[in-house]
Amino acid sequence: MPSLIRFVIFTGFIVGMGYGGLYVLATYFEPEPKEITKSLRNVKLRAN
């Protein structure tokens, strides 16, 4: 039984570290918005 409790505590610790890391990444590191342009093949523009 003590090995089961140790396993549950260890697994909870690893899950908590992962959750905390994701929280810090989502909170403190915002991505910079930038414009993306992509050319389309086989598309011709009509000049009016």
Sequence and secondary structure as in RCSB ss.txt:
>XXXX:A:sequence
MPSLIRFVIFTGFIVGMGYGGLYVLATYFEPEPKEITKSLRNVKLRAN
>XXXX:A:secstr
 HHHHHHHHHHHHHHHHHHHHHHHHHHH            TT      
